[in-house]
Amino acid sequence: MEELGLWVRRFPGSFLTDSHLKYLGWTLHDKHGEVRLRCVRALQGIYRNPEMAPNLELFTERFKARLVAMAHDKEPEVALEALRLLRELDRNLEEALSPEDCQSIFPVVFVSSRALATAAGSFLFQR
């Protein structure tokens, strides 16, 4: 997944397509936390690039619910990286997250993990 993310960033003309991005989306549902973590990190690099973000609208529409749900992932590190990804998504695709999506993310500010709460607070501040 890391390599696919790298290929998408380096060769967007060839790999920034729904036929390649779907593999990243499918692995968001993997039962192993490490796989989900690597996938989220790969997506962060893609969403971080403002030139690539508009090409992710269909991917975002299809997998947004899963991305939002991952803010509550059972693996704290995955949840933390998912919050960082959602922040990049919100920054570069302004209309992608609905108020309802954000309402499910905001309560993470109150979790006991300081890193998660800080990431959620940063997302809230950006909104």
Sine and cosine of phi, psi and omega as CSV:
sin_phi,cos_phi,sin_psi,cos_psi,sin_omega,cos_omega
0.00,0.00,-0.62,0.79,0.05,-1.00
-0.87,0.50,-0.68,0.73,-0.03,-1.00
-0.92,0.40,-0.66,0.76,0.03,-1.00
-0.88,0.47,-0.67,0.74,0.06,-1.00
-0.87,0.49,-0.64,0.76,0.04,-1.00
-0.91,0.42,-0.69,0.72,0.02,-1.00
-0.89,0.46,-0.65,0.76,0.01,-1.00
-0.88,0.47,-0.67,0.74,-0.01,-1.00
-0.94,0.33,-0.63,0.78,-0.04,-1.00
-0.99,0.17,-0.57,0.82,-0.07,-1.00
-0.77,-0.64,0.90,0.44,-0.08,-1.00
-0.87,0.49,-0.51,0.86,0.01,-1.00
-0.88,0.48,-0.51,0.86,-0.03,-1.00
-0.99,-0.13,-0.57,0.82,-0.17,-0.99
-0.92,-0.40,-0.17,0.98,0.02,-1.00
-1.00,0.08,0.88,0.47,-0.02,-1.00
-0.78,-0.63,0.40,-0.92,0.01,-1.00
-0.89,0.47,-0.52,0.86,-0.01,-1.00
-0.92,0.38,-0.39,0.92,0.08,-1.00
-0.99,-0.13,-0.62,0.78,-0.04,-1.00
-0.91,0.42,-0.45,0.90,-0.03,-1.00
-0.86,0.52,-0.50,0.86,0.01,-1.00
-0.92,0.39,-0.59,0.81,0.09,-1.00
-0.91,0.41,-0.66,0.75,0.00,-1.00
-0.90,0.44,-0.67,0.74,-0.01,-1.00
-0.90,0.43,-0.59,0.81,-0.04,-1.00
-0.97,0.24,-0.14,0.99,0.12,-0.99
-0.90,0.44,-0.34,0.94,-0.02,-1.00
-0.99,-0.17,0.10,1.00,-0.06,-1.00
-0.88,0.47,0.54,-0.84,-0.02,-1.00
-0.97,0.24,-0.29,0.96,0.00,-1.00
-1.00,-0.06,0.82,-0.57,-0.04,-1.00
-0.86,0.51,-0.60,0.80,-0.02,-1.00
-0.90,0.44,-0.59,0.81,0.03,-1.00
-0.92,0.38,-0.71,0.70,0.04,-1.00
-0.87,0.49,-0.65,0.76,-0.01,-1.00
-0.88,0.48,-0.74,0.67,-0.01,-1.00
-0.89,0.45,-0.61,0.79,0.02,-1.00
-0.91,0.42,-0.72,0.69,0.00,-1.00
-0.89,0.46,-0.66,0.75,0.02,-1.00
-0.90,0.43,-0.62,0.78,0.06,-1.00
-0.89,0.45,-0.67,0.74,0.01,-1.00
-0.92,0.38,-0.54,0.84,0.04,-1.00
-0.85,0.53,-0.71,0.71,0.00,-1.00
-0.89,0.46,-0.54,0.84,0.00,-1.00
-0.97,0.24,-0.75,0.66,-0.01,-1.00
-0.93,0.38,-0.41,0.91,-0.01,-1.00
-0.91,0.41,-0.44,0.90,-0.04,-1.00
-1.00,0.09,0.93,-0.37,-0.04,-1.00
-0.88,0.47,-0.40,0.92,0.01,-1.00
-0.97,0.23,-0.46,0.89,-0.01,-1.00
-1.00,0.03,-0.49,0.87,-0.12,-0.99
-0.81,0.59,-0.68,0.73,0.00,-1.00
-0.88,0.48,-0.42,0.91,0.03,-1.00
-0.98,0.20,-0.06,1.00,-0.05,-1.00
-0.98,-0.19,0.18,0.98,-0.09,-1.00
-0.88,0.48,-0.70,0.71,0.00,-1.00
-0.92,0.39,-0.69,0.72,0.06,-1.00
-0.86,0.51,-0.73,0.69,-0.02,-1.00
-0.88,0.47,-0.69,0.72,0.01,-1.00
-0.87,0.49,-0.66,0.75,-0.06,-1.00
-0.96,0.28,-0.62,0.79,-0.13,-0.99
-0.93,-0.36,0.13,0.99,-0.05,-1.00
-0.86,0.50,-0.68,0.73,-0.02,-1.00
-0.86,0.51,-0.64,0.77,0.02,-1.00
-0.94,0.35,-0.65,0.76,0.02,-1.00
-0.87,0.48,-0.68,0.74,0.02,-1.00
-0.92,0.40,-0.67,0.74,0.00,-1.00
-0.90,0.44,-0.48,0.88,-0.03,-1.00
-0.93,0.36,-0.23,0.97,0.11,-0.99
-0.90,0.43,-0.27,0.96,0.02,-1.00
-0.91,-0.41,0.40,0.92,-0.05,-1.00
-0.86,0.52,0.51,-0.86,0.00,-1.00
-0.93,0.37,-0.37,0.93,0.06,-1.00
-1.00,-0.05,0.90,-0.43,-0.07,-1.00
-0.84,0.54,-0.60,0.80,-0.01,-1.00
-0.92,0.38,-0.59,0.81,0.05,-1.00
-0.92,0.40,-0.70,0.72,0.02,-1.00
-0.87,0.49,-0.67,0.75,0.01,-1.00
-0.88,0.47,-0.75,0.67,0.00,-1.00
-0.93,0.38,-0.54,0.84,0.06,-1.00
-0.90,0.43,-0.64,0.77,0.05,-1.00
-0.90,0.44,-0.65,0.76,0.05,-1.00
-0.91,0.42,-0.63,0.78,0.06,-1.00
-0.90,0.44,-0.69,0.73,0.01,-1.00
-0.89,0.45,-0.55,0.83,0.06,-1.00
-0.91,0.42,-0.68,0.73,0.05,-1.00
-0.91,0.42,-0.67,0.74,0.02,-1.00
-0.86,0.51,-0.72,0.69,-0.02,-1.00
-0.91,0.40,-0.55,0.83,0.00,-1.00
-0.94,0.34,-0.66,0.75,-0.13,-0.99
-0.98,-0.22,-0.22,0.97,0.12,-0.99
-0.77,-0.64,0.98,0.18,-0.22,-0.98
-0.83,0.55,-0.59,0.81,-0.06,-1.00
-1.00,-0.07,0.07,1.00,-0.12,-0.99
-0.93,0.36,-0.65,0.76,-0.05,-1.00
-1.00,-0.10,0.81,-0.58,0.02,-1.00
-0.99,0.15,0.26,-0.97,0.08,-1.00
-0.85,0.53,-0.55,0.83,0.03,-1.00
-0.92,0.40,-0.64,0.77,0.06,-1.00
-0.87,0.50,-0.71,0.70,-0.03,-1.00
-0.92,0.40,-0.58,0.81,0.01,-1.00
-0.88,0.48,-0.52,0.85,0.01,-1.00
-0.98,0.18,-0.31,0.95,0.00,-1.00
-1.00,0.03,-0.60,0.80,-0.10,-0.99
-0.82,0.57,-0.61,0.79,-0.01,-1.00
-0.89,0.46,-0.28,0.96,0.02,-1.00
-0.89,0.45,-0.32,0.95,0.06,-1.00
-0.85,0.53,-0.44,0.90,-0.10,-0.99
-0.99,-0.15,0.12,0.99,0.02,-1.00
-0.95,0.31,0.31,-0.95,-0.07,-1.00
-0.97,0.24,-0.36,0.93,0.03,-1.00
-0.96,0.28,0.88,-0.47,-0.04,-1.00
-0.88,0.48,-0.66,0.76,-0.02,-1.00
-0.89,0.45,-0.69,0.72,0.02,-1.00
-0.91,0.41,-0.70,0.71,0.00,-1.00
-0.88,0.47,-0.64,0.77,0.02,-1.00
-0.91,0.41,-0.68,0.73,0.02,-1.00
-0.90,0.44,-0.66,0.75,0.03,-1.00
-0.92,0.40,-0.62,0.78,0.06,-1.00
-0.89,0.45,-0.62,0.78,0.05,-1.00
-0.90,0.43,-0.65,0.76,0.06,-1.00
-0.89,0.46,-0.72,0.69,0.01,-1.00
-0.87,0.50,-0.69,0.73,0.01,-1.00
-0.88,0.47,-0.66,0.75,0.02,-1.00
-0.89,0.45,-0.61,0.79,0.00,-1.00
-0.93,0.36,0.00,0.00,0.00,0.00
